[in-house]
Amino acid sequence: MSNSGPKSLLERAYTDAVEQVDEMDETRTRVLDAAYEQFSRMGIQRSTMEDVARRAGVSRITVYRRFETKDALVEQVVRREFRRYFDQFLADIQQAETPADRVVLGFVSALRAIRRNPLFSGLSAAEPDLLMGSMISDEGRTLATVREFVAGQLRREQRAGNVPGDLDTDFVAEMMVRVSGSFLAIPSELIDLDDEEQLAEVARRYLVPMLNPPPASGGTGR
């Protein structure tokens, strides 16, 4: 993962999940909870810091002491949701017994987590440019963060002897992430993204085979 430039929200959330960063400030947590509910219900553009303070049951000054600007508050709310996504992803794949099962569960978990999250689904519908625009206009840092996360899981499978040692984990991870991301960014007329059985079948047929790709032919591979 590149260290150049400021970290994206997803990079910071990924770090929080891996390092198990915990929040101990109860008032800060209350404000974040209130902001999450406010943004999910009303959207970010229509919400003010006063709205968040009222919902949290604290003064506006208290909110500003924790978050200097509305943008800073929005960033922390979205970052926390990404952190929860990573935590849930790791919990979901622990239920699987084989690498193939983990790929399937991971794919379904990723789409379910984003599509069923009230904040993300609400923003995607009401303010798509605000969320998706920031994720695709950050010079590839968001994609790189998720790719590194998935590649790390694939390297764990390699160390355990569950997938071929010569598997190009970074390339396979990138392909998996791009497939998942395309479903989130562009609605499908062929696949019901709320049908988990159908999503699982897509993963079994098209993602799982990536764990055992055919050898490159004619020396044109990576």
N, C-alpha and C positions, 0 to 999 in steps of 0.2 A: 504494500500500500504506500502511495507516495506521501512523503512528509512535507512537500512543498505547498505553500499557500495555507490559508486558514482551513481548519477542519469543518466538514459539513455537519449538519445536525445528526445525520445517520452515523458518521464516524464517532462522534462523541457519545451517542447512545450505545453504539457497539462496545466502546471502551467501558462505559458504565456497566454493561451487562457482563462482560468478561471479567472485570475487576470487582463485580458485585458492590458497586458504589451504593451507599445507603444515605437517605435523607433523614436528618434528625430534628430539623426545625419544624415543629408542629404547625406553627402559624403559616410558614411557607407552604407546607403541604396542604393546609386548608385553602389557601389562596389558589394553588394549582388545581385542586379539586373543583373549586368554584369556577375557575376560568375554563376548565375542561367542559363542565356542564354548560356554561354560558356560550362558549364557542360552538359546541355541538348543537345547541338549540337555535341560536340566533346567527351563527356565522361570525367570522372574525371582524369583517368590515363594519358590521352593524353594532358591534359590542364596544363598550368603553371600559376604562379602568374603574369608573364609578359603578358600572353594572357588576363587575367582578367583585368589588368591595362589598356591595350590598348583598350579593349572593353568598359571600363568605362570612358575612356578619362582622366585618371589621371596617375600620376607617379607610378612606382613600389614601391617607398618609401612610398607613401601615402597608398597603399594597406597594406604594412607591418606594418604601424603605427596602422592600425585598426585590423589587423589579423596577429599575429606574425608568423604563419606557414600556409602552405597550408591546413594541417589537420584541423586547427582551422577555416579556411574559409569554408571548406567543411562542417564541423559540423554546422556552423551557417546557411548555405544555406539550408541544410536538415532540421534543426530544424524549420526554418521559414516556410518551406513547410508543415511540420506536424502541425504547428500552424494554417496555413490557412485551413488545412483539418478539424481540430477541429472546427474552426469558421464556416466553410461551413456546417458541420454536424449539428451544433446547429441551424443554419439558416434554413436548409432544414426541420428538424423535427418540426419546428414551424408552418409549413404549414399544418400539419396533425391535424385532429380533435379528433382522438381516439388513445389509446395506441397501438392498432393493426396497425393502419396506421403509427404511429411513428416508430414501429419496421420495417415495410416494407420500409418506406422512408429512415430510418437509414441504413439499409442493402444495399439498392441500392446506396445511397449516398456514403457510404464507398468504395464500389468497383469502382464506377465511379470516385471518387476523385483520387484514387491511379492509376487506369489504364489509365486515361486520362491526368494525370499530365505529361508534357513532360520530367521533370527531372526523376521521378520515373520510368516511362515506358521506358525511354532511358537507365537508369541504369539496369533495370531488364533484358533488352535485351542484352546490351553490356557488362555489368559488374555485373552480378547477385550476385556473391559472395560478392561484396563490400557492397551492400545494404541489401539483404536478409540475408547474412551471419551474419552481425552485429546485425540484429533484432532477430535471433534465437539462438545466442550464447552468450546472455547477462544474462544467469541464470534466464530467465523468466521475466526480468524486463519490457520488452516491452509489453508482453502479459498482465502482471499485471497492467500496466498503462492503457491500453485500457479497460481491464475488469473493473477497478475501475471507469473509465469514464462512461461505459455503466451501471454499477451497480448504479451509482449515478443518472442516468436518471430513472432507475427502482424504486429507492427509492422515487424519486419525484412523480412517479405515485402512489406509495403506500400511501404517505402522502395525496394525492388528492383523495384517495379512488377509484382509477381507476383499480387497480389490487389487488388480495388477500393480506391481511396483513401478511399472513404467507409464502408468496412467498420467496424462498431462492434467494435473488437478486444476491448475489455473484456467486452462482453456475450457475444460468440461464445466467448471463452475461458472465461467462467463456465459457459456451457452445456456445453462440451466437458468441463470438469473435473467438473461435476455428473454427467454421464453416466458418466464413468470411475469416479468415486467410488462411485456406486450399485452398480456391478458388484463393487467390492471389498468394500463393506459388506454387500450382500445377495446371497446365492447365487442364480443363475438356473437355472430348470428348462428354459429354452428354448435357452440358449447355453452351450456347453462352453467355459469360460474358459481351459482348457488347450489348446484347438484354435486355433492362431494364424491359420490360414487363415479360420476362421469369424469370429474377432475382426476380421481385416482386412476381411472383407466387411461386417461391421457398420459399421466406420469409413467404408468407401467409400460405403455407401448412406445413412448418416445423419449423419455428421460432416463429410465433404468438402463436401456441398451447403451447409453453413453458410458456406463461403468466398465464396459468391455468392448471398446470400439475396435473395428477391424484395423489391421495394420495399414499404414499409409502406403499408397502404391506409387511407383515410378519416382520416388525420391522427392515428391512435391509437397509432402506434409511438413508439419512444423518440426 
